[in-house]
Every structure is written in C-alpha cells, then in structure tokens.
Amino acid sequence: MKTIPKPLVMANQWTIVLSVIIALITQSAWILFVPLIANLLSLLTGFHPILVIVKRFLSKPVNEYIQEDYAQLKFNQWLAVSFLIVASVSYILNWSVLFNVANVMVGLAAFIAILGFCIGCFVHFQYQQWNYRRKNSITR
C-alpha cells in the first residue's frame, strides 16, 4: 500500500489554508494558483513541488513518520482541486459570492483536517458505503 508521511500532508494542508486566507483577505485569486497548480500537477503527473521542497526539511527518514493512505489523499486532492478551480473561475467571472464560498469550503476542510478530522475521508467512506449498498441491492 502506497503512503505519504503525515508532515508532508500537513504542509499541503497548511499551504491551502494560508492561500485561502490570503485570497479572502485580498479578494484576489492569484495566491490560489500555488496550491491549485501543485495539487493538479500531483494528480496528473505524481510530482508535487511543495512536497518535494518540504521533504528536504524533514528531520527523520520518511518511513519513520506516521503514514497517510495515498488513495484517500488522492481523493481529497481531487476535492481540493475542484473547489480551488471553482474559486478561481468564480474570481475571473467576478462572482464574488461563489468565490468566497468555494474558498471558505476548501480552507475549512483543510483546517479541520489539520485539527484531525478529514471531511474528504468521511465523504469518501460514505460514497463507498452507498456504492456497496447499491450494488448489493441490485444482486438480490
């Protein structure tokens, strides 16, 4: 099973949170491109520039840290990228309410994940449960 060290996951979450705070304060989307491009690049190519930089500052070998499930993180990344795209497009279209709502949602989700509860994981689990029940009800 592929995993990622928790400090790298936390660095990505903090990048999202700080970018969202700056975007909300300045009412500008330019800073959102940092986590958006980094996470989109990671999803499409497997290369995450923020994690490459942060990895250099880890004090222990990566396998000595608590590990996070790669598949779950990938699902969460898709959610984050989706909200960051919505926020960015909303900014370009001058839809300030949607810009703020999308920003708050992705920022809050990342901050709550930092605190220890993964909303994306909960959504993914509920989706898996729904899919399992749907498939089993069809076969009966």
N, C-alpha and C positions, 0 to 999 in steps of 0.2 A: 504494500500500500504506500502510495506516494504521500509525503507530508512536507510541511513547511514549518520552520521554527517560529514559535509564538512572537518573539521580538520583531521579526520581520512583518508578521501580520499586523502587529500593533503599530509599527511605523507606517504602514499603508493606511491604517485607520486614522491615525493622527494626521496624516497628510490630507486626507479627505476632510476631517473635521476643521482643521485650520484653514484650508482652502474655502470651505463653505462659510466660515465666519468672516473671512476677508471679503468674499463675494457679497455676503449680505450687508456688511458694513459699507462697502464701497458701491454697492448696487452695480457691480461690473462682473462680467463672466470670465474675463481673461485668466484669472487665477485658477478657475475650474479646469482649464486645459491641462494643468500639471497632473492631477490625479486621473483625469479622463484619458489622456494620451498614454500615461504609464500603464493604466489598467487595461485599456484597449489593446495596447501593444502586447501585454502579457497574455491576454486571451487569444490573440491571433497568432503570436509567434512563440510564446513561452518566455520572452525576455521582459523583465520588469525592471526598468532603470532605477527606480527608487530602492528596490530591494537589493540590487547589486551594490549600490552605494552604502546602504545601511549595513549590509553583511560584512563589510570591511571593518566596521566598528564593534562587532561582537567580540566579547572578551573570551568566550569559550568556543570550542568546536560546535558547529550547528547541531550535531546529533545529541549534544548534552542539554539542549533546551527542550521544554515541553513542545510537543509537535501538534500541529493542527492538520486536519484532513484536507488534502488537496482538492478532492472532488467537491466538497462542501464549500471551500473557499472560492472555487471557480464559479459555482452557482451564485454566491454572494457578490463576486466581481461583476457578473452579468447584471445583477440588480443595480449595483452602484453605477456601473457604466450607463445603464438605461436612464437612471434618474439624472445623472450628470449631462447626458445628451439632451434630455427634456429641458433641463435648466438652461443649457447653452442655447438651444434653439429658441426657447422662450425669450431669452435675452435679445437675440437677434431680431425676433419678431416684435419686440417691445411689449411682451405680455408679462408685465411685472408680477402679477399675482401668481401665475404658474411658475415663473422663475423663482419666486420666494418659496412657494410650497414645495417644489421639487428639491430646492436647496435644503430646506429645513428637514424634509423627509430623509434624504441621504445623510445629512450631517447628524441628525438624531440617531439614525440606525447605526452609524459608525461609532458615535459616542456611547450609545448603550452597549455596543459590542465591546468597547474598551472597558466598560464597567463590569462586563462578564456575561451579559445575556445577548445571544445572537438572534436577532429578529429574522434574518435571512435563513438561518438554520431552522427556526421554527416554521417558517413558511415552506421551506423545502420538505421538512418532515410531514407537514400537513398535506402537501401535494402528493408525496409518496403514499401516505395513508389513503387518500382519496382515490388515487390510481389503483392501489391494491384492492380496495373495496369495489371499485367499478369493475375491475377485471374478474373478481370472484363472483360478483352478482350476475355477470354475463354467462359464466360457465355453469351456473346452477339451473 
